Amino acid sequence: MEWILRFSPQVSIEDAEKQAIFMSLQQIGTRLTKFSHGSAFIMFTKNFGAIIFEIERIPSFIITVSNIISEENWYNKESLFK
């Protein structure tokens, strides 16, 4: 299946970083096709942190990197109340 990877304008990263995200998505492979239109998923990586993806199936299968959240901006609800 062919798909399009695009990056939201709010995601400002270098071409090498975009290539690394693309390669990570290729490792997921055919599991990508199981997402329905309007779905979203998160990929956690050591280099970037949490990468938020959104799926569109109309007019094509489009995967959008909507945001990247570095690990220092992750908050665990349980640790906030200790």
C-alpha positions in Angstrom: 0.0 0.0 0.0 1.2 3.5 -0.8 1.0 6.2 1.7 2.0 9.8 2.1 3.9 11.1 5.1 3.5 14.8 5.9 4.6 17.0 8.7 2.4 19.6 10.4 3.7 23.2 10.0 4.2 23.4 13.8 6.7 20.5 13.6 10.1 22.1 12.9 12.7 19.4 12.3 15.6 18.8 9.9 15.4 16.6 6.9 17.6 13.9 8.5 15.2 13.8 11.5 12.2 13.5 9.0 14.1 10.6 7.3 14.6 8.8 10.7 10.8 9.1 11.4 10.0 7.7 8.0 12.3 4.8 8.5 10.7 4.1 11.9 7.3 4.0 10.2 8.5 1.5 7.6 9.3 -0.9 10.5 5.7 -0.8 11.5 4.9 -2.0 8.0 1.4 -3.4 7.3 0.1 -2.6 10.7 -0.3 1.0 9.4 -3.1 -0.1 7.1 -5.2 -1.2 10.1 -5.8 2.4 11.2 -9.1 3.9 10.2 -9.7 7.4 9.0 -9.4 9.9 11.9 -7.3 7.5 14.0 -4.2 8.6 15.8 -1.2 6.9 17.4 1.9 7.7 19.3 5.4 6.4 18.7 8.0 6.7 21.5 11.6 7.1 20.4 14.9 7.7 22.3 15.9 10.5 19.8 12.7 12.5 19.6 10.4 11.5 22.5 6.7 11.0 21.7 5.7 11.5 18.1 2.0 12.0 17.5 0.6 10.7 14.2 -2.8 11.3 12.7 -4.3 9.1 9.9 -6.4 10.2 7.0 -7.7 7.7 4.4 -9.5 10.2 2.1 -8.4 11.0 -0.6 -5.3 8.9 0.0 -3.7 7.1 3.0 -2.0 10.1 4.6 0.1 9.9 7.8 0.6 13.3 9.4 3.2 14.0 12.1 1.1 16.4 14.1 3.5 17.0 17.0 6.7 15.8 18.7 6.9 16.0 22.5 10.3 15.7 24.0 10.7 13.5 27.1 11.4 16.4 29.4 7.8 17.6 28.7 6.2 14.3 29.7 4.3 14.3 33.0 3.1 11.2 34.9 -0.1 12.0 36.8 1.0 9.8 39.7 4.2 11.6 40.2 2.4 15.0 40.3 0.6 14.0 43.5 3.5 12.7 45.5 
